[in-house]
Amino acid sequence: MSDTKYAAWLVDLDGTLYRPKPVKLAMAALLSTRGFGVLPAVRYFRKQHERLREDPSLVRDGDPFGTQLHLTAEHFDTYPCHIERIVREWMVTRPGPWLARFARRELLAELAAYRATGGKTALVSDYPATSKLEALGARELFDVVVCCGEPGGPPRLKPDPAGMLLAASKLGVPPEQCLVLGDRQDADGLAAERAGMAFRWVS
């Protein structure tokens, strides 16, 4: 079955809609010069993300993003709202200009063409996504956004299939008619497999 024969595409954001290496290098340089004081919190927050990915039982109240915030706040003996300000500034807002510079233009054009044929699309991310999509100029390419850290997000991280299944349900498309596009086979690919969906690796 060709990609265009699927009724819906479910697309990852980070590393999929933009080239990750130059963005990571740019943000590392910015953190080292202007964000040195927040760097330990950002690193620890990311570390908790991998912990929750490997052990979903650690997620509290079906909120992976909130759990990461609380675990990081507990480690640094501060408030979750303080960690959230750091995370949203340095992991969501500040990367915006770099996302636009290193966007995968061919993939964005492919998404637009697919939608023009009547295909449905959803963005499925383990991190807050709406402002990043706006920075990419790509918000209008998605019928549905399902992401952690925003209302209605998935209760568990990939490779758990919850986010993919939630997106398919919101689109009204059966899992077997969905194609997942992502850059991580161990996360996006495995989530697609567990959801009964096809997978296309974006390298």
N, CA, C and O atoms as a DFTB+ gen file, in Angstrom:
812 C
 N C O
     1  1       0.853      -1.194       0.000
     2  2       0.000       0.000       0.000
     3  2       0.887       1.241       0.000
     4  3       1.775       1.358       0.844
     5  1       0.666       2.157      -0.917
     6  2       1.446       3.391      -0.960
     7  2       1.010       4.313       0.167
     8  3      -0.080       4.165       0.719
     9  1       1.876       5.268       0.503
    10  2       1.580       6.179       1.613
    11  2       0.266       6.918       1.415
    12  3      -0.466       7.142       2.379
    13  1      -0.045       7.299       0.181
    14  2      -1.247       8.100      -0.075
    15  2      -2.527       7.288       0.015
    16  3      -3.620       7.854      -0.021
    17  1      -2.410       5.970       0.130
    18  2      -3.608       5.134       0.221
    19  2      -4.115       5.013       1.651
    20  3      -5.220       4.520       1.878
    21  1      -3.329       5.452       2.600
    22  2      -3.784       5.430       3.990
    23  2      -4.754       6.587       4.215
    24  3      -4.611       7.660       3.629
    25  1      -5.740       6.348       5.073
    26  2      -6.758       7.376       5.331
    27  2      -6.219       8.488       6.220
    28  3      -6.744       9.601       6.205
    29  1      -5.171       8.196       7.000
    30  2      -4.631       9.204       7.916
    31  2      -3.140       9.010       8.106
    32  3      -2.639       7.886       8.135
    33  1      -2.438      10.130       8.234
    34  2      -1.032      10.124       8.623
    35  2      -0.933      10.696      10.032
    36  3      -1.479      11.761      10.320
    37  1      -0.225       9.974      10.912
    38  2       0.033      10.433      12.272
    39  2       1.522      10.738      12.359
    40  3       2.355       9.851      12.171
    41  1       1.853      11.987      12.642
    42  2       3.220      12.467      12.460
    43  2       3.845      12.916      13.777
    44  3       3.237      13.662      14.546
    45  1       5.061      12.454      14.022
    46  2       5.857      12.946      15.143
    47  2       6.383      14.338      14.797
    48  3       6.404      14.716      13.625
    49  1       6.806      15.100      15.797
    50  2       7.307      16.450      15.554
    51  2       8.825      16.523      15.673
    52  3       9.517      16.726      14.675
    53  1       9.344      16.359      16.887
    54  2      10.767      16.598      17.141
    55  2      11.634      15.573      16.407
    56  3      11.522      14.369      16.639
    57  1      12.493      16.064      15.527
    58  2      13.362      15.205      14.749
    59  2      12.725      14.683      13.479
    60  3      13.401      14.089      12.639
    61  1      11.424      14.901      13.333
    62  2      10.710      14.430      12.149
    63  2      10.371      15.587      11.220
    64  3      10.637      15.510      10.021
    65  1       9.789      16.654      11.751
    66  2       9.421      17.805      10.925
    67  2      10.584      18.778      10.740
    68  3      10.491      19.717       9.949
    69  1      11.661      18.557      11.459
    70  2      12.860      19.376      11.257
    71  2      14.083      18.487      11.457
    72  3      13.996      17.423      12.070
    73  1      15.221      18.933      10.933
    74  2      16.465      18.188      11.085
    75  2      17.017      18.439      12.486
    76  3      17.334      19.578      12.829
    77  1      17.135      17.400      13.288
    78  2      17.428      17.603      14.711
    79  2      18.853      18.019      15.041
    80  3      19.055      18.801      15.970
    81  1      19.844      17.526      14.315
    82  2      21.233      17.766      14.723
    83  2      21.594      19.247      14.763
    84  3      22.135      19.696      15.774
    85  1      21.326      20.029      13.720
    86  2      21.703      21.448      13.798
    87  2      20.909      22.212      14.853
    88  3      21.422      23.166      15.439
    89  1      19.665      21.806      15.101
    90  2      18.871      22.461      16.144
    91  2      19.469      22.167      17.517
    92  3      19.579      23.062      18.355
    93  1      19.855      20.916      17.742
    94  2      20.467      20.552      19.024
    95  2      21.787      21.303      19.238
    96  3      22.075      21.761      20.344
    97  1      22.575      21.423      18.182
    98  2      23.848      22.137      18.301
    99  2      23.621      23.619      18.611
   100  3      24.320      24.205      19.438
   101  1      22.641      24.212      17.939
   102  2      22.339      25.624      18.168
   103  2      21.852      25.855      19.589
   104  3      22.259      26.820      20.236
   105  1      20.981      24.976      20.081
   106  2      20.459      25.139      21.431
   107  2      21.520      24.846      22.486
   108  3      21.530      25.471      23.546
   109  1      22.409      23.902      22.203
   110  2      23.506      23.623      23.144
   111  2      24.412      24.842      23.286
   112  3      24.848      25.179      24.387
   113  1      24.687      25.495      22.168
   114  2      25.517      26.698      22.211
   115  2      24.819      27.813      22.977
   116  3      25.448      28.529      23.756
   117  1      23.520      27.958      22.754
   118  2      22.760      29.006      23.443
   119  2      22.691      28.734      24.942
   120  3      22.835      29.649      25.753
   121  1      22.472      27.480      25.299
   122  2      22.413      27.122      26.715
   123  2      23.756      27.353      27.402
   124  3      23.801      27.774      28.558
   125  1      24.839      27.080      26.699
   126  2      26.161      27.214      27.309
   127  2      26.549      28.669      27.534
   128  3      27.366      28.970      28.405
   129  1      25.965      29.573      26.750
   130  2      26.325      30.993      26.876
   131  2      25.296      31.807      27.656
   132  3      25.651      32.720      28.400
   133  1      24.014      31.469      27.479
   134  2      22.968      32.282      28.108
   135  2      22.104      31.517      29.110
   136  3      21.356      32.120      29.879
   137  1      22.209      30.212      29.097
   138  2      21.337      29.425      29.955
   139  2      22.081      28.502      30.892
   140  3      21.554      27.466      31.298
   141  1      23.318      28.874      31.243
   142  2      24.129      27.991      32.071
   143  2      23.431      27.636      33.379
   144  3      23.540      26.503      33.847
   145  1      22.724      28.576      33.968
   146  2      22.077      28.326      35.254
   147  2      20.914      27.374      35.191
   148  3      20.542      26.783      36.204
   149  1      20.324      27.211      34.007
   150  2      19.166      26.327      33.882
   151  2      19.535      24.986      33.259
   152  3      18.706      24.076      33.223
   153  1      20.748      24.850      32.777
   154  2      21.160      23.642      32.074
   155  2      20.970      22.368      32.888
   156  3      20.479      21.381      32.341
   157  1      21.339      22.342      34.184
   158  2      21.123      21.109      34.956
   159  2      19.653      20.698      35.011
   160  3      19.343      19.509      34.936
   161  1      18.750      21.661      35.139
   162  2      17.327      21.335      35.208
   163  2      16.827      20.783      33.875
   164  3      16.040      19.837      33.848
   165  1      17.281      21.373      32.775
   166  2      16.878      20.885      31.447
   167  2      17.368      19.463      31.236
   168  3      16.627      18.606      30.756
   169  1      18.615      19.220      31.595
   170  2      19.175      17.878      31.423
   171  2      18.434      16.851      32.281
   172  3      18.130      15.752      31.817
   173  1      18.150      17.209      33.519
   174  2      17.462      16.276      34.408
   175  2      16.044      16.011      33.912
   176  3      15.564      14.879      33.963
   177  1      15.381      17.051      33.436
   178  2      14.027      16.902      32.893
   179  2      14.035      15.908      31.726
   180  3      13.166      15.040      31.644
   181  1      15.006      16.036      30.834
   182  2      15.105      15.116      29.699
   183  2      15.384      13.684      30.170
   184  3      14.866      12.721      29.605
   185  1      16.203      13.564      31.204
   186  2      16.519      12.250      31.749
   187  2      15.260      11.574      32.287
   188  3      15.082      10.367      32.124
   189  1      14.390      12.352      32.926
   190  2      13.138      11.794      33.442
   191  2      12.226      11.338      32.307
   192  3      11.460      10.387      32.457
   193  1      12.317      12.021      31.183
   194  2      11.529      11.624      30.011
   195  2      11.879      10.189      29.610
   196  3      10.988       9.379      29.355
   197  1      13.154       9.882      29.555
   198  2      13.570       8.534      29.184
   199  2      13.184       7.525      30.254
   200  3      12.850       6.384      29.937
   201  1      13.226       7.930      31.510
   202  2      12.791       7.038      32.598
   203  2      11.329       6.656      32.425
   204  3      10.966       5.488      32.559
   205  1      10.497       7.638      32.127
   206  2       9.062       7.386      31.976
   207  2       8.775       6.589      30.712
   208  3       7.817       5.817      30.665
   209  1       9.598       6.773      29.691
   210  2       9.445       6.001      28.466
   211  2       9.708       4.519      28.740
   212  3       8.995       3.639      28.257
   213  1      10.753       4.272      29.530
   214  2      11.140       2.898      29.835
   215  2      10.226       2.253      30.871
   216  3      10.016       1.040      30.848
   217  1       9.688       3.057      31.774
   218  2       8.837       2.514      32.848
   219  2       7.577       3.372      32.992
   220  3       7.552       4.288      33.814
   221  1       6.536       3.090      32.207
   222  2       5.301       3.891      32.245
   223  2       4.604       3.884      33.601
   224  3       3.780       4.756      33.878
   225  1       4.929       2.901      34.453
   226  2       4.272       2.849      35.769
   227  2       4.654       4.038      36.645
   228  3       3.989       4.304      37.646
   229  1       5.720       4.756      36.280
   230  2       6.152       5.924      37.057
   231  2       5.303       7.161      36.780
   232  3       5.360       8.133      37.534
   233  1       4.515       7.132      35.705
   234  2       3.685       8.291      35.346
   235  2       2.597       8.495      36.386
   236  3       1.895       7.556      36.762
   237  1       2.467       9.722      36.843
   238  2       1.473      10.051      37.874
   239  2       0.228      10.661      37.243
   240  3       0.325      11.584      36.435
   241  1      -0.928      10.150      37.607
   242  2      -2.213      10.728      37.202
   243  2      -2.361      10.842      35.688
   244  3      -3.026      11.755      35.198
   245  1      -1.753       9.933      34.955
   246  2      -1.895       9.951      33.503
   247  2      -1.339      11.199      32.848
   248  3      -1.834      11.626      31.805
   249  1      -0.308      11.793      33.454
   250  2       0.248      13.055      32.953
   251  2       1.775      12.960      32.895
   252  3       2.449      13.342      33.851
   253  1       2.335      12.452      31.780
   254  2       3.797      12.311      31.704
   255  2       4.541      13.637      31.856
   256  3       5.539      13.706      32.573
   257  1       4.065      14.685      31.191
   258  2       4.742      15.971      31.265
   259  2       4.737      16.502      32.693
   260  3       5.766      16.957      33.193
   261  1       3.582      16.444      33.349
   262  2       3.491      16.890      34.735
   263  2       4.359      16.064      35.658
   264  3       4.924      16.590      36.618
   265  1       4.472      14.771      35.379
   266  2       5.326      13.904      36.187
   267  2       6.790      14.311      36.044
   268  3       7.522      14.374      37.032
   269  1       7.208      14.585      34.822
   270  2       8.585      15.046      34.608
   271  2       8.857      16.326      35.386
   272  3       9.913      16.475      36.001
   273  1       7.911      17.239      35.354
   274  2       8.075      18.495      36.077
   275  2       8.222      18.245      37.577
   276  3       9.103      18.812      38.224
   277  1       7.358      17.397      38.123
   278  2       7.398      17.143      39.562
   279  2       8.670      16.405      39.977
   280  3       9.265      16.730      41.004
   281  1       9.089      15.417      39.188
   282  2      10.309      14.686      39.524
   283  2      11.526      15.612      39.488
   284  3      12.414      15.518      40.335
   285  1      11.552      16.495      38.508
   286  2      12.672      17.433      38.398
   287  2      12.635      18.444      39.540
   288  3      13.673      18.773      40.115
   289  1      11.444      18.935      39.868
   290  2      11.308      19.883      40.969
   291  2      11.728      19.251      42.294
   292  3      12.387      19.894      43.112
   293  1      11.346      17.995      42.503
   294  2      11.731      17.302      43.728
   295  2      13.246      17.163      43.817
   296  3      13.827      17.322      44.890
   297  1      13.876      16.871      42.700
   298  2      15.334      16.689      42.685
   299  2      16.065      17.987      43.038
   300  3      17.069      17.965      43.750
   301  1      15.559      19.113      42.537
   302  2      16.227      20.398      42.762
   303  2      15.603      21.192      43.922
   304  3      15.945      22.351      44.153
   305  1      14.689      20.544      44.634
   306  2      14.051      21.161      45.804
   307  2      13.461      22.527      45.454
   308  3      13.751      23.536      46.098
   309  1      12.626      22.528      44.416
   310  2      11.961      23.754      44.001
   311  2      10.514      23.424      43.623
   312  3      10.030      22.323      43.886
   313  1       9.841      24.377      43.012
   314  2       8.435      24.178      42.663
   315  2       8.299      23.741      41.200
   316  3       9.073      24.177      40.347
   317  1       7.317      22.880      40.909
   318  2       7.084      22.461      39.523
   319  2       6.864      23.627      38.565
   320  3       7.285      23.570      37.409
   321  1       6.201      24.693      39.044
   322  2       5.947      25.836      38.170
   323  2       7.255      26.514      37.751
   324  3       7.349      27.062      36.653
   325  1       8.253      26.474      38.623
   326  2       9.560      27.047      38.287
   327  2      10.226      26.220      37.183
   328  3      10.770      26.774      36.228
   329  1      10.180      24.910      37.319
   330  2      10.741      24.026      36.298
   331  2       9.977      24.174      34.993
   332  3      10.573      24.148      33.916
   333  1       8.678      24.328      35.082
   334  2       7.882      24.467      33.863
   335  2       8.256      25.725      33.089
   336  3       8.316      25.698      31.860
   337  1       8.508      26.824      33.791
   338  2       8.930      28.055      33.108
   339  2      10.240      27.829      32.347
   340  3      10.395      28.277      31.211
   341  1      11.170      27.133      32.984
   342  2      12.453      26.843      32.341
   343  2      12.255      25.963      31.112
   344  3      12.797      26.241      30.043
   345  1      11.480      24.907      31.277
   346  2      11.274      23.952      30.190
   347  2      10.578      24.610      29.005
   348  3      10.990      24.426      27.859
   349  1       9.535      25.369      29.277
   350  2       8.797      25.986      28.175
   351  2       9.632      27.061      27.473
   352  3       9.502      27.257      26.265
   353  1      10.481      27.750      28.220
   354  2      11.337      28.745      27.576
   355  2      12.410      28.087      26.724
   356  3      12.605      28.457      25.566
   357  1      13.116      27.099      27.306
   358  2      14.309      26.562      26.658
   359  2      14.065      25.358      25.763
   360  3      14.904      25.040      24.920
   361  1      12.941      24.687      25.929
   362  2      12.659      23.514      25.109
   363  2      11.493      23.726      24.143
   364  3      11.285      22.928      23.229
   365  1      10.736      24.802      24.347
   366  2       9.572      25.038      23.489
   367  2       9.694      26.361      22.731
   368  3       9.579      26.390      21.506
   369  1       9.927      27.454      23.462
   370  2       9.908      28.779      22.834
   371  2      11.213      29.130      22.111
   372  3      11.194      29.469      20.928
   373  1      12.331      29.050      22.811
   374  2      13.605      29.476      22.215
   375  2      14.027      28.674      20.976
   376  3      14.651      29.242      20.079
   377  1      13.712      27.383      20.895
   378  2      14.098      26.659      19.676
   379  2      13.331      27.091      18.428
   380  3      13.728      26.737      17.318
   381  1      12.241      27.848      18.581
   382  2      11.371      28.190      17.461
   383  2      12.067      28.666      16.197
   384  3      11.847      28.086      15.134
   385  1      12.907      29.709      16.268
   386  2      13.576      30.191      15.048
   387  2      14.454      29.138      14.383
   388  3      14.583      29.118      13.159
   389  1      15.059      28.260      15.188
   390  2      15.916      27.209      14.629
   391  2      15.077      26.125      13.963
   392  3      15.492      25.551      12.956
   393  1      13.906      25.842      14.513
   394  2      13.021      24.856      13.885
   395  2      12.650      25.319      12.482
   396  3      12.672      24.538      11.530
   397  1      12.311      26.593      12.369
   398  2      11.932      27.132      11.065
   399  2      13.095      27.067      10.087
   400  3      12.904      26.764       8.910
   401  1      14.307      27.351      10.575
   402  2      15.478      27.354       9.687
   403  2      15.799      25.961       9.174
   404  3      16.222      25.798       8.029
   405  1      15.598      24.946      10.024
   406  2      15.994      23.592       9.650
   407  2      14.799      22.660       9.436
   408  3      14.903      21.446       9.614
   409  1      13.671      23.247       9.053
   410  2      12.472      22.452       8.770
   411  2      12.721      21.519       7.585
   412  3      13.488      21.836       6.676
   413  1      12.066      20.376       7.616
   414  2      12.118      19.462       6.478
   415  2      11.049      19.917       5.476
   416  3       9.908      19.458       5.515
   417  1      11.437      20.816       4.593
   418  2      10.487      21.436       3.671
   419  2       9.812      20.423       2.758
   420  3       8.630      20.553       2.439
   421  1      10.573      19.409       2.339
   422  2       9.996      18.418       1.443
   423  2       8.869      17.646       2.124
   424  3       7.840      17.360       1.512
   425  1       9.075      17.313       3.395
   426  2       8.049      16.576       4.127
   427  2       6.825      17.448       4.374
   428  3       5.694      16.977       4.251
   429  1       7.041      18.715       4.719
   430  2       5.916      19.624       4.927
   431  2       5.117      19.782       3.639
   432  3       3.888      19.834       3.673
   433  1       5.804      19.859       2.509
   434  2       5.112      19.957       1.223
   435  2       4.347      18.672       0.921
   436  3       3.253      18.709       0.359
   437  1       4.928      17.542       1.299
   438  2       4.265      16.253       1.093
   439  2       2.989      16.158       1.935
   440  3       1.969      15.641       1.478
   441  1       3.062      16.658       3.155
   442  2       1.884      16.681       4.018
   443  2       0.779      17.539       3.412
   444  3      -0.390      17.152       3.417
   445  1       1.154      18.702       2.893
   446  2       0.169      19.585       2.272
   447  2      -0.478      18.915       1.061
   448  3      -1.688      19.024       0.858
   449  1       0.328      18.225       0.260
   450  2      -0.205      17.545      -0.922
   451  2      -1.123      16.399      -0.526
   452  3      -2.157      16.177      -1.156
   453  1      -0.744      15.675       0.514
   454  2      -1.578      14.569       1.005
   455  2      -2.931      15.082       1.486
   456  3      -3.967      14.489       1.186
   457  1      -2.919      16.171       2.222
   458  2      -4.177      16.753       2.705
   459  2      -5.042      17.229       1.530
   460  3      -6.270      17.166       1.595
   461  1      -4.405      17.698       0.473
   462  2      -5.148      18.174      -0.697
   463  2      -5.913      17.045      -1.374
   464  3      -6.891      17.290      -2.082
   465  1      -5.463      15.792      -1.156
   466  2      -6.156      14.643      -1.735
   467  2      -7.276      14.138      -0.826
   468  3      -7.978      13.188      -1.175
   469  1      -7.447      14.770       0.340
   470  2      -8.481      14.356       1.274
   471  2      -7.971      13.569       2.462
   472  3      -8.761      13.127       3.296
   473  1      -6.645      13.384       2.556
   474  2      -6.085      12.659       3.680
   475  2      -6.196      13.431       4.979
   476  3      -6.144      14.660       4.990
   477  1      -6.351      12.693       6.085
   478  2      -6.427      13.314       7.407
   479  2      -5.059      13.229       8.083
   480  3      -4.282      12.308       7.832
   481  1      -4.784      14.204       8.941
   482  2      -3.476      14.253       9.587
   483  2      -3.597      14.579      11.070
   484  3      -4.478      15.327      11.493
   485  1      -2.687      13.998      11.845
   486  2      -2.597      14.307      13.272
   487  2      -1.130      14.425      13.652
   488  3      -0.284      13.701      13.127
   489  1      -0.838      15.324      14.549
   490  2       0.498      15.479      15.127
   491  2       0.466      14.786      16.484
   492  3      -0.380      15.101      17.321
   493  1       1.381      13.846      16.710
   494  2       1.427      13.103      17.972
   495  2       2.814      13.269      18.568
   496  3       3.797      12.784      18.008
   497  1       2.898      13.956      19.709
   498  2       4.200      14.289      20.287
   499  2       4.218      14.039      21.785
   500  3       3.197      14.158      22.463
   501  1       5.400      13.688      22.292
   502  2       5.585      13.502      23.730
   503  2       5.906      14.803      24.455
   504  3       6.081      14.808      25.674
   505  1       5.985      15.919      23.703
   506  2       6.254      17.232      24.278
   507  2       5.214      18.236      23.782
   508  3       4.544      17.968      22.784
   509  1       5.058      19.381      24.446
   510  2       4.158      20.427      23.934
   511  2       4.502      20.751      22.482
   512  3       5.675      20.879      22.129
   513  1       3.480      20.882      21.647
   514  2       3.746      20.953      20.209
   515  2       3.158      22.156      19.490
   516  3       3.687      22.554      18.452
   517  1       2.097      22.744      19.994
   518  2       1.381      23.752      19.219
   519  2       2.257      24.942      18.845
   520  3       2.256      25.363      17.688
   521  1       3.005      25.493      19.801
   522  2       3.830      26.660      19.489
   523  2       4.976      26.290      18.552
   524  3       5.407      27.120      17.751
   525  1       5.475      25.063      18.638
   526  2       6.518      24.622      17.712
   527  2       5.956      24.522      16.295
   528  3       6.617      24.912      15.333
   529  1       4.745      24.003      16.171
   530  2       4.108      23.937      14.853
   531  2       3.928      25.336      14.280
   532  3       4.129      25.555      13.085
   533  1       3.553      26.273      15.128
   534  2       3.386      27.658      14.667
   535  2       4.725      28.246      14.228
   536  3       4.784      28.989      13.248
   537  1       5.798      27.919      14.946
   538  2       7.124      28.392      14.556
   539  2       7.535      27.816      13.205
   540  3       8.221      28.473      12.422
   541  1       7.113      26.593      12.944
   542  2       7.400      25.939      11.670
   543  2       6.477      26.418      10.558
   544  3       6.716      26.136       9.383
   545  1       5.409      27.150      10.929
   546  2       4.401      27.542       9.952
   547  2       3.601      26.354       9.462
   548  3       3.163      26.321       8.312
   549  1       3.410      25.363      10.351
   550  2       2.806      24.103       9.941
   551  2       1.532      23.737      10.713
   552  3       1.020      22.628      10.557
   553  1       1.020      24.643      11.534
   554  2      -0.158      24.276      12.331
   555  2      -1.343      23.885      11.462
   556  3      -2.103      22.984      11.818
   557  1      -1.509      24.559      10.317
   558  2      -2.670      24.296       9.469
   559  2      -2.566      22.963       8.734
   560  3      -3.510      22.547       8.062
   561  1      -1.427      22.297       8.858
   562  2      -1.264      21.009       8.185
   563  2      -1.855      19.848       8.978
   564  3      -1.848      18.710       8.507
   565  1      -2.366      20.124      10.178
   566  2      -2.841      19.046      11.039
   567  2      -4.276      19.282      11.510
   568  3      -4.623      20.356      12.001
   569  1      -5.089      18.253      11.344
   570  2      -6.471      18.314      11.815
   571  2      -6.531      18.203      13.328
   572  3      -7.390      18.804      13.974
   573  1      -5.612      17.431      13.884
   574  2      -5.629      17.124      15.314
   575  2      -4.202      17.202      15.850
   576  3      -3.257      16.782      15.183
   577  1      -4.054      17.739      17.053
   578  2      -2.765      17.738      17.748
   579  2      -2.951      17.005      19.072
   580  3      -3.758      17.409      19.909
   581  1      -2.199      15.929      19.251
   582  2      -2.237      15.141      20.487
   583  2      -0.826      15.168      21.068
   584  3       0.088      14.562      20.510
   585  1      -0.648      15.867      22.183
   586  2       0.707      15.991      22.723
   587  2       0.687      16.135      24.236
   588  3      -0.268      16.646      24.821
   589  1       1.761      15.672      24.849
   590  2       1.927      15.836      26.291
   591  2       2.184      17.310      26.605
   592  3       2.774      18.042      25.811
   593  1       1.729      17.718      27.772
   594  2       1.935      19.099      28.183
   595  2       0.873      20.053      27.690
   596  3       0.959      21.255      27.939
   597  1      -0.139      19.538      26.987
   598  2      -1.270      20.341      26.533
   599  2      -2.552      19.565      26.819
   600  3      -2.510      18.342      26.948
   601  1      -3.700      20.257      26.921
   602  2      -4.958      19.570      27.244
   603  2      -5.259      18.432      26.276
   604  3      -5.045      18.543      25.069
   605  1      -5.765      17.328      26.843
   606  2      -6.145      16.195      26.014
   607  2      -4.980      15.358      25.538
   608  3      -5.117      14.581      24.593
   609  1      -3.822      15.508      26.187
   610  2      -2.639      14.765      25.766
   611  2      -2.704      13.301      26.161
   612  3      -3.566      12.905      26.945
   613  1      -1.794      12.491      25.620
   614  2      -1.791      11.054      25.922
   615  2      -1.354      10.775      27.355
   616  3      -0.588      11.548      27.930
   617  1      -1.832       9.682      27.932
   618  2      -1.502       9.360      29.323
   619  2      -0.139       8.705      29.493
   620  3       0.354       8.580      30.614
   621  1       0.473       8.286      28.393
   622  2       1.780       7.635      28.463
   623  2       2.611       8.048      27.251
   624  3       2.076       8.494      26.236
   625  1       3.922       7.891      27.379
   626  2       4.843       8.246      26.307
   627  2       5.004       7.105      25.309
   628  3       4.751       5.945      25.634
   629  1       5.425       7.443      24.092
   630  2       5.824       6.411      23.150
   631  2       7.014       5.633      23.747
   632  3       7.849       6.222      24.434
   633  1       7.096       4.333      23.493
   634  2       6.399       3.547      22.493
   635  2       5.034       3.006      22.901
   636  3       4.471       2.173      22.191
   637  1       4.492       3.459      24.027
   638  2       3.113       3.089      24.327
   639  2       2.230       3.625      23.203
   640  3       2.439       4.751      22.753
   641  1       1.260       2.860      22.745
   642  2       0.444       3.282      21.600
   643  2      -0.688       4.242      21.940
   644  3      -1.454       4.620      21.053
   645  1      -0.814       4.648      23.216
   646  2      -1.963       5.454      23.636
   647  2      -2.141       6.712      22.801
   648  3      -3.258       7.025      22.389
   649  1      -1.049       7.445      22.543
   650  2      -1.153       8.683      21.779
   651  2      -1.604       8.443      20.357
   652  3      -2.419       9.198      19.826
   653  1      -1.081       7.396      19.730
   654  2      -1.462       7.074      18.359
   655  2      -2.935       6.679      18.281
   656  3      -3.660       7.119      17.388
   657  1      -3.365       5.852      19.215
   658  2      -4.753       5.405      19.215
   659  2      -5.705       6.562      19.507
   660  3      -6.796       6.628      18.941
   661  1      -5.298       7.468      20.384
   662  2      -6.116       8.636      20.688
   663  2      -6.257       9.523      19.454
   664  3      -7.347      10.017      19.162
   665  1      -5.163       9.724      18.734
   666  2      -5.200      10.547      17.526
   667  2      -6.094       9.916      16.466
   668  3      -6.888      10.609      15.829
   669  1      -5.968       8.603      16.275
   670  2      -6.807       7.912      15.289
   671  2      -8.277       8.042      15.648
   672  3      -9.123       8.251      14.779
   673  1      -8.576       7.916      16.944
   674  2      -9.959       8.043      17.393
   675  2     -10.503       9.436      17.127
   676  3     -11.638       9.589      16.677
   677  1      -9.692      10.456      17.405
   678  2     -10.126      11.834      17.158
   679  2     -10.360      12.096      15.675
   680  3     -11.227      12.889      15.309
   681  1      -9.584      11.427      14.822
   682  2      -9.758      11.593      13.376
   683  2     -10.893      10.739      12.825
   684  3     -11.372      10.963      11.713
   685  1     -11.321       9.750      13.625
   686  2     -12.360       8.841      13.160
   687  2     -11.855       7.846      12.137
   688  3     -12.586       7.455      11.228
   689  1     -10.595       7.433      12.286
   690  2      -9.975       6.519      11.330
   691  2      -9.511       5.258      12.074
   692  3      -8.863       5.374      13.114
   693  1      -9.832       4.044      11.561
   694  2      -9.363       2.809      12.204
   695  2      -7.842       2.727      12.179
   696  3      -7.217       3.225      11.242
   697  1      -7.233       2.108      13.190
   698  2      -5.772       2.023      13.256
   699  2      -5.133       1.427      12.009
   700  3      -4.079       1.889      11.572
   701  1      -5.754       0.418      11.440
   702  2      -5.140      -0.234      10.281
   703  2      -5.118       0.649       9.041
   704  3      -4.466       0.311       8.054
   705  1      -5.819       1.773       9.079
   706  2      -5.812       2.713       7.959
   707  2      -4.927       3.925       8.239
   708  3      -4.999       4.935       7.539
   709  1      -4.085       3.810       9.279
   710  2      -3.201       4.917       9.664
   711  2      -1.746       4.596       9.353
   712  3      -1.308       3.453       9.484
   713  1      -1.013       5.606       8.944
   714  2       0.428       5.525       8.728
   715  2       1.111       6.477       9.699
   716  3       0.775       7.660       9.753
   717  1       2.058       5.970      10.455
   718  2       2.828       6.784      11.396
   719  2       4.144       7.194      10.745
   720  3       4.843       6.358      10.173
   721  1       4.479       8.473      10.831
   722  2       5.752       8.993      10.328
   723  2       6.563       9.485      11.512
   724  3       6.100      10.334      12.273
   725  1       7.780       8.955      11.677
   726  2       8.606       9.363      12.798
   727  2      10.069       9.069      12.581
   728  3      10.435       8.305      11.688
   729  1      10.916       9.685      13.413
   730  2      12.358       9.533      13.254
   731  2      12.969       8.498      14.181
   732  3      14.152       8.180      14.059
   733  1      12.173       7.964      15.113
   734  2      12.704       6.978      16.057
   735  2      11.945       5.661      15.933
   736  3      10.758       5.575      16.247
   737  1      12.646       4.657      15.477
   738  2      11.999       3.359      15.337
   739  2      11.694       2.746      16.693
   740  3      10.738       1.982      16.828
   741  1      12.508       3.079      17.712
   742  2      12.285       2.519      19.042
   743  2      11.151       3.210      19.787
   744  3      10.706       2.720      20.825
   745  1      10.683       4.331      19.277
   746  2       9.576       5.056      19.916
   747  2       8.376       5.129      18.966
   748  3       7.347       4.504      19.220
   749  1       8.506       5.889      17.876
   750  2       7.408       6.028      16.923
   751  2       7.089       4.694      16.243
   752  3       5.926       4.312      16.119
   753  1       8.133       3.998      15.809
   754  2       7.929       2.740      15.108
   755  2       7.291       1.682      15.980
   756  3       6.364       0.995      15.551
   757  1       7.779       1.544      17.199
   758  2       7.231       0.544      18.105
   759  2       5.817       0.910      18.534
   760  3       4.965       0.033      18.680
   761  1       5.563       2.200      18.737
   762  2       4.203       2.643      19.076
   763  2       3.246       2.311      17.939
   764  3       2.121       1.870      18.176
   765  1       3.695       2.523      16.702
   766  2       2.855       2.192      15.548
   767  2       2.559       0.700      15.512
   768  3       1.417       0.293      15.300
   769  1       3.579      -0.107      15.717
   770  2       3.395      -1.561      15.708
   771  2       2.393      -1.991      16.768
   772  3       1.507      -2.803      16.501
   773  1       2.533      -1.447      17.967
   774  2       1.637      -1.825      19.059
   775  2       0.208      -1.340      18.827
   776  3      -0.744      -1.915      19.354
   777  1       0.069      -0.282      18.038
   778  2      -1.269       0.263      17.730
   779  2      -1.898      -0.414      16.519
   780  3      -3.056      -0.155      16.195
   781  1      -1.138      -1.282      15.849
   782  2      -1.650      -1.929      14.643
   783  2      -1.631      -1.024      13.435
   784  3      -2.488      -1.130      12.557
   785  1      -0.645      -0.121      13.385
   786  2      -0.532       0.853      12.303
   787  2       0.744       0.618      11.506
   788  3       1.686      -0.003      11.998
   789  1       0.770       1.116      10.276
   790  2       1.974       1.066       9.467
   791  2       2.936       2.172       9.918
   792  3       2.541       3.126      10.588
   793  1       4.205       2.017       9.533
   794  2       5.216       2.982       9.978
   795  2       6.136       3.338       8.821
   796  3       6.524       2.484       8.024
   797  1       6.478       4.633       8.749
   798  2       7.469       5.112       7.791
   799  2       8.534       5.879       8.557
   800  3       8.240       6.850       9.253
   801  1       9.763       5.431       8.420
   802  2      10.881       6.057       9.121
   803  2      11.338       7.299       8.369
   804  3      11.565       7.257       7.160
   805  1      11.470       8.400       9.095
   806  2      11.980       9.646       8.534
   807  2      13.405       9.810       9.037
   808  3      13.623      10.035      10.228
   809  1      14.371       9.699       8.143
   810  2      15.780       9.721       8.555
   811  2      16.416      11.076       8.239
   812  3      17.598      11.283       8.515
